[in-house]
Amino acid sequence: MGCGAEEFPCTQGRALERERGSSEARARLLEAAYELFSRRGIQAVGIDAIIERSGVARQTMYRHFASKHDLVVAFLERRDELWTRSWLQGEVEQRSADPREQLLAIFDVFDAWFRTPEFEGCSFINVMLEHPDPGHALHVESSAYLQRIRDFLAELAGRAGIRAPESFAREWHILMKGSIVAAGEGDHDAARRAQRIAALLLEDALQGSGRCP
Protein backbone atom coordinates (compact mmCIF):
# COMPACT_ATOMS: atom_id res chain seq x y z
CA MET A 1 0.00 0.00 0.00
CA GLY A 2 1.37 3.47 -0.92
CA CYS A 3 1.69 6.49 1.26
CA GLY A 4 -1.43 8.16 -0.17
CA ALA A 5 -2.44 11.25 1.72
CA GLU A 6 0.34 10.56 4.22
CA GLU A 7 3.04 10.74 1.56
CA PHE A 8 5.15 13.33 3.38
CA PRO A 9 5.64 11.32 6.59
CA CYS A 10 6.41 8.23 4.50
CA THR A 11 8.93 10.11 2.36
CA GLN A 12 10.46 11.59 5.47
CA GLY A 13 10.85 8.11 6.91
CA ARG A 14 12.66 6.90 3.79
CA ALA A 15 14.93 9.94 3.95
CA LEU A 16 15.80 9.16 7.55
CA GLU A 17 16.61 5.58 6.59
CA ARG A 18 18.91 6.77 3.81
CA GLU A 19 20.59 9.20 6.20
CA ARG A 20 21.06 6.47 8.79
CA GLY A 21 22.51 4.12 6.18
CA SER A 22 24.83 6.83 4.94
CA SER A 23 26.02 7.52 8.48
CA GLU A 24 26.64 3.82 9.10
CA ALA A 25 28.64 3.53 5.87
CA ARG A 26 30.82 6.47 6.86
CA ALA A 27 31.37 4.96 10.29
CA ARG A 28 32.44 1.63 8.77
CA LEU A 29 34.85 3.38 6.42
CA LEU A 30 36.39 5.38 9.23
CA GLU A 31 36.63 2.33 11.49
CA ALA A 32 38.42 0.38 8.75
CA ALA A 33 40.74 3.29 8.00
CA TYR A 34 41.49 3.77 11.70
CA GLU A 35 42.55 0.17 12.18
CA LEU A 36 44.59 -0.04 8.98
CA PHE A 37 46.24 3.39 9.16
CA SER A 38 47.16 3.10 12.85
CA ARG A 39 48.75 -0.32 12.39
CA ARG A 40 50.30 -0.14 8.91
CA GLY A 41 50.82 3.57 8.30
CA ILE A 42 49.34 5.84 5.67
CA GLN A 43 51.54 5.08 2.68
CA ALA A 44 51.20 1.30 2.93
CA VAL A 45 47.39 1.30 2.95
CA GLY A 46 45.48 1.88 -0.25
CA ILE A 47 41.85 2.73 -0.85
CA ASP A 48 41.12 -0.83 -2.01
CA ALA A 49 42.16 -2.24 1.36
CA ILE A 50 39.86 0.17 3.19
CA ILE A 51 36.93 -0.64 0.89
CA GLU A 52 37.49 -4.36 1.38
CA ARG A 53 37.77 -4.08 5.16
CA SER A 54 34.71 -1.82 5.49
CA GLY A 55 32.46 -3.66 3.06
CA VAL A 56 31.36 -0.32 1.60
CA ALA A 57 31.07 0.21 -2.14
CA ARG A 58 33.70 2.39 -3.81
CA GLN A 59 31.08 4.86 -5.07
CA THR A 60 29.66 5.18 -1.55
CA MET A 61 33.12 5.80 -0.13
CA TYR A 62 33.75 8.67 -2.53
CA ARG A 63 30.45 10.24 -1.52
CA HIS A 64 31.84 10.53 2.02
CA PHE A 65 35.53 11.06 1.31
CA ALA A 66 36.51 12.66 -1.98
CA SER A 67 40.09 11.39 -1.70
CA LYS A 68 42.42 9.35 0.45
CA HIS A 69 43.71 12.64 1.85
CA ASP A 70 40.24 13.43 3.22
CA LEU A 71 40.08 10.01 4.82
CA VAL A 72 43.47 10.50 6.47
CA VAL A 73 42.36 13.88 7.85
CA ALA A 74 39.26 12.22 9.32
CA PHE A 75 41.45 9.45 10.75
CA LEU A 76 43.72 11.97 12.51
CA GLU A 77 40.71 13.73 13.98
CA ARG A 78 39.36 10.41 15.23
CA ARG A 79 42.78 9.48 16.63
CA ASP A 80 42.84 12.73 18.59
CA GLU A 81 39.39 11.98 19.98
CA LEU A 82 40.06 8.35 20.92
CA TRP A 83 43.78 8.27 21.74
CA THR A 84 44.59 11.72 23.11
CA ARG A 85 41.41 12.84 24.80
CA SER A 86 39.44 9.71 25.69
CA TRP A 87 42.34 7.38 26.44
CA LEU A 88 45.48 9.29 27.46
CA GLN A 89 43.87 12.28 29.18
CA GLY A 90 41.07 10.15 30.58
CA GLU A 91 43.42 7.57 32.08
CA VAL A 92 45.70 10.23 33.56
CA GLU A 93 42.83 12.14 35.15
CA GLN A 94 41.46 8.95 36.71
CA ARG A 95 44.74 8.22 38.44
CA SER A 96 45.06 11.46 40.39
CA ALA A 97 43.71 14.97 40.84
CA ASP A 98 47.21 16.34 41.53
CA PRO A 99 48.73 17.78 38.32
CA ARG A 100 52.23 16.74 39.33
CA GLU A 101 51.12 13.16 39.83
CA GLN A 102 49.14 13.33 36.60
CA LEU A 103 52.26 14.29 34.67
CA LEU A 104 54.16 11.28 36.01
CA ALA A 105 51.11 9.05 35.56
CA ILE A 106 51.41 9.52 31.80
CA PHE A 107 54.31 7.08 31.89
CA ASP A 108 52.31 4.60 33.97
CA VAL A 109 49.67 4.68 31.25
CA PHE A 110 52.36 4.27 28.60
CA ASP A 111 53.93 1.38 30.50
CA ALA A 112 50.72 -0.64 30.29
CA TRP A 113 50.28 0.34 26.63
CA PHE A 114 53.81 -0.65 25.64
CA ARG A 115 53.23 -4.15 27.00
CA THR A 116 50.10 -4.88 24.97
CA PRO A 117 50.03 -6.70 21.61
CA GLU A 118 47.97 -3.74 20.32
CA PHE A 119 50.82 -1.24 20.76
CA GLU A 120 51.08 0.59 17.42
CA GLY A 121 53.07 3.72 18.24
CA CYS A 122 51.99 7.32 17.76
CA SER A 123 50.00 7.86 14.56
CA PHE A 124 50.65 11.60 14.61
CA ILE A 125 54.41 11.04 14.57
CA ASN A 126 54.10 8.30 11.95
CA VAL A 127 52.04 10.42 9.57
CA MET A 128 54.30 13.42 10.04
CA LEU A 129 57.39 11.34 9.25
CA GLU A 130 55.71 9.79 6.22
CA HIS A 131 55.20 13.34 4.94
CA PRO A 132 58.42 15.12 6.00
CA ASP A 133 57.81 18.29 3.99
CA PRO A 134 56.77 20.88 6.64
CA GLY A 135 54.43 22.45 4.12
CA HIS A 136 52.55 19.23 3.33
CA ALA A 137 48.95 19.39 4.54
CA LEU A 138 49.16 16.10 6.45
CA HIS A 139 52.44 17.15 8.08
CA VAL A 140 50.71 20.33 9.25
CA GLU A 141 47.67 18.38 10.48
CA SER A 142 49.80 15.90 12.44
CA SER A 143 51.89 18.67 13.98
CA ALA A 144 48.71 20.42 15.11
CA TYR A 145 47.52 17.31 16.95
CA LEU A 146 50.93 16.91 18.60
CA GLN A 147 50.59 20.53 19.71
CA ARG A 148 47.28 19.65 21.37
CA ILE A 149 49.13 17.09 23.47
CA ARG A 150 51.64 19.76 24.49
CA ASP A 151 48.76 22.08 25.34
CA PHE A 152 47.47 19.42 27.74
CA LEU A 153 50.95 19.06 29.26
CA ALA A 154 51.34 22.82 29.59
CA GLU A 155 47.96 23.05 31.31
CA LEU A 156 49.07 20.42 33.84
CA ALA A 157 52.42 22.17 34.30
CA GLY A 158 50.69 25.50 34.88
CA ARG A 159 48.42 24.00 37.52
CA ALA A 160 51.47 22.41 39.14
CA GLY A 161 53.02 25.86 39.53
CA ILE A 162 55.81 25.47 36.99
CA ARG A 163 57.08 28.87 35.89
CA ALA A 164 57.49 28.22 32.14
CA PRO A 165 54.78 25.64 31.35
CA GLU A 166 55.06 25.79 27.54
CA SER A 167 58.81 25.14 27.59
CA PHE A 168 58.37 22.43 30.20
CA ALA A 169 55.65 20.80 28.04
CA ARG A 170 58.08 20.55 25.13
CA GLU A 171 60.69 18.86 27.31
CA TRP A 172 58.11 16.47 28.76
CA HIS A 173 56.79 15.68 25.30
CA ILE A 174 60.30 14.77 24.12
CA LEU A 175 60.42 12.14 26.87
CA MET A 176 57.00 10.84 25.85
CA LYS A 177 57.86 10.62 22.16
CA GLY A 178 61.26 9.11 22.89
CA SER A 179 59.73 6.39 25.04
CA ILE A 180 57.25 5.55 22.26
CA VAL A 181 60.07 5.15 19.74
CA ALA A 182 62.09 3.04 22.21
CA ALA A 183 59.06 0.83 22.84
CA GLY A 184 58.75 0.41 19.09
CA GLU A 185 62.33 -0.89 19.10
CA GLY A 186 61.25 -3.54 21.61
CA ASP A 187 62.16 -1.87 24.92
CA HIS A 188 59.13 -2.76 27.03
CA ASP A 189 60.59 -0.87 30.00
CA ALA A 190 60.89 2.37 28.02
CA ALA A 191 58.10 4.13 29.93
CA ARG A 192 59.67 3.31 33.30
CA ARG A 193 63.05 4.57 32.14
CA ALA A 194 61.46 7.78 30.83
CA GLN A 195 59.52 8.24 34.07
CA ARG A 196 62.73 8.20 36.12
CA ILE A 197 64.17 10.97 33.94
CA ALA A 198 60.84 12.82 34.04
CA ALA A 199 60.81 12.78 37.83
CA LEU A 200 64.17 14.57 37.85
CA LEU A 201 62.93 17.08 35.29
CA LEU A 202 59.79 17.74 37.32
CA GLU A 203 61.75 18.20 40.55
CA ASP A 204 64.13 20.64 38.85
CA ALA A 205 61.25 22.61 37.31
CA LEU A 206 59.41 22.85 40.62
CA GLN A 207 62.52 23.98 42.48
CA GLY A 208 63.16 26.59 39.78
CA SER A 209 59.64 27.84 40.32
CA GLY A 210 60.04 27.90 44.09
CA ARG A 211 57.66 24.92 44.42
CA CYS A 212 59.26 21.87 46.02
CA PRO A 213 57.46 18.57 45.34
BELTABEL-V907838 format. One line per field, one symbol per residue. ss: DSSP state (H for helix, E for strand, C for the rest). psi: psi as a letter, one per 40 degrees, with the letter a starting at -180 (. if undefined). A space follows every 10 residues. Layout:
ss = ???
psi = ???
//
This chain:
ss = CCCHHHHHHH HHHHHHHHHH HHHHHHHHHH HHHHHHHHHH CCCCCCHHHH HHHHCCCHHH HHHHCCCHHH HHHHHHHHHH HHHHHHHHHH HHHHHCCCHH HHHHHHHHHH HHHHCCCCCC CCHHHHHHHH CCCCCCHHHH HHHHHHHHHH HHHHHHHHHH CCCCHHHHHH HHHHHHHHHH HHHHCCCCCH HHHHHHHHHH HHHHHHHHCC CCC
psi = hadbefdddd dddddddddd dddddddddd ddddddddde iddehidddd ddddeiiddd deddhdiddd dddddddddd ddddddcddd dddddiehdd dddddddddd ddddeieehe ahddddddde gehdehdddd dddddddddd ddddddddde ehdgdddddd dddddddddd ddddeegeed dddddddddd ddddddddef gi.
//
